[in-house]
Amino acid sequence: MGDVEEISLPAGAGPLSIALGPDLALWYTQAGSGRIGRSTRAGVTSEFVLPTTGAGVQQIASGFDGNLWFTELAANQIGRITPAGVVTEFPLPNRGASPAGIAAGLDGNVWFTEVIGNRIGRITPSGEITEFALPTAAAQPRAITQGFDGNLWFVEQATNKVGSISFEGVITEFALLTERSSPSSIVAGLDGNLWFTQQAANQIGRITPDGVVTEFPLPTAGSQPNAIALGPDGQLWFTQLAGNRIGRITYSGAITEFALPTPGSRPSGIVIAPPGNWCLDAHVWFTERGSHKLGKLRAIAVP
């Protein structure tokens, strides 16, 4: 465990978010070029130009409809791309909402956050949008994920909270222990809890479905943990923007870090992808925004 491979992308690509597609390829957003990228697990890449120039594409996620969905922060739109590369864009009802995080919900819809609009949005596979206002003003909701408790969970970067929203739109918010910790990404763990990164506090946080928060400091100071994902070994894996590392945290809070070979790579998004035998040869894939690369790290799973 720990072998890192890198795949170079065109200069200026600025790969940001990454997701495993229904075709089992890796799909990623290119914030620097306004394109959606696709890579096979063997490293063969292709790109799809978005219809809207300067869309400011951000996060991407697989939907249960067989397509991938992504946010366009600058264009104020939600995008959908088929595995064949056909793109459709859906403008949001309110101007200047700035959609950022996105995740598939178990209700069959796709849910997203609105950083400036201060709302959680829901879009059906056919493009019908509903929005739910947050109780706390100027919260700056960022990442969102489906929890095992049936709710969607999200982080509020500006107000230092983690929130949950039911399929009916009922919102609950929980304050974090460390002030100004800047939570940025969140994922559901196999322990039934939600795990999130705290960029400014240099910590990984854990919150139970009833709101009990625990925080775990990282070994490397100032590493800025960013995205977090469930790994092939069942543990949590995360990127370190400033630390130039990929981190792993167990459910008991034990942290291991893996240095990247390219200096200043600024690893951003992260996702699990099995290139062959799921249990014996699975990888964690991630984006390197600073070096315009994709990376993959071999992580032996426990059968």
Residue, then its C-alpha position, 0 to 999 in steps of 0.5 A: m500500500g502506498d505506491v503512487e502513479e501520476i497521469s499528466l493532463p494538458a497544461g491549464a486543466g486544473p483538475l478539481s473534483i473526481a467521480l467514478g462514472p457508471d462506465l467505471a471510468l474516472w470523470y473529473t472537472q477541469a476548473g482551469s479549462g471549462r471542460i469535463g475530463r474522462s480517464t480510463r483506469a489505464g490512464v487514457t484521457s479524453e475531454f468534453v467542452l461545456p456549452t457555456t464559456g466560463a462556467g466555473v465548473q466545480q464538483i461532479a458526482s454520479g447520479f442513479d440515472g446513469n449520468l454524471w452531474f456537476t455544478e457550474l458556480a460562475a454560470n449558475q447552472i447544474g450540468r449533466i453529462t452522459p457517458a457518451g459525453v452529451v452535456t445538458e445544462f439547467p439554469l438555477p431559478n435564482r441568480g447568483a446562487s453559485p452552486a458548488g457541492i453535489a451528490a446523488g440522493l437515495d430518493g433518485n434525485v441529485w442534491f447540491t449546495e448554493v454557496i451564495g444563495n445559502r440554500i440546498g437544492r434538489i434537481t430531478p433527473s428531468g431537470e426540475i429544481t427545488e430549493f430549501a433555504l438554510p436557517t443560518a444566514a451566509a452559511q456558505p454551504r459547500a460539500i454534500t453527501q448522502g448519509f446512511d441515516g437517509n438524510l443528505w449531510f453538508v458542511e457550512q464553511a462560513t458558519n462552522k457547522v455541519g447540517s443535514i437535510s431530509f428528502e422533504g427539506v427539513i434542515t438541522e444544523f450542528a456547531l463544530l467544536t473548533e472555531r473557524s475550522s472551515p469544514s470543506s468536504i464530507v462523506a458517510g463512513l461505514d461506521g454510520n457516522l459522517w466524516f469531514t475535513q476541517q481545512a483551517a483547523n488541520q483536522i478530520g472531524r466525525i459527527t454522529p447522526d444525532g450530532v455528537v462531534t469528535e475531531f482528530p488533528l493531522p500529524t503534518a501542520g498546515s496541510q489543509p485537508n480538503a476532499i474526503a472519500l470512502g476507500p477500498d479498505g473501508q477506511l476514510w481517505f483524504t487529500q491535503l492541499a498544502g501538505n502535498r499528501i494523501g491521508r488515511i484515517t481509520y474509524s478509531g482516528a489513526i492517521t497515515e500519510f502518503a507523500l506525493p512525488t510531484p512538489g506543489s501538486r495541490p491534491s484536491g478531489i478523491v474517489i475510490a476506483p477498482p482497476g481489476n480485482w476489487c479486493l486485491d488491487a483497488h486504487v484511490w484516485f485523486t486530482e492534482r490541481g497544481s500540477h495538472k495531473l491525475g494520481k492513483l494510489r494503490a490501497i490493498a483492501v481487506p476482503 
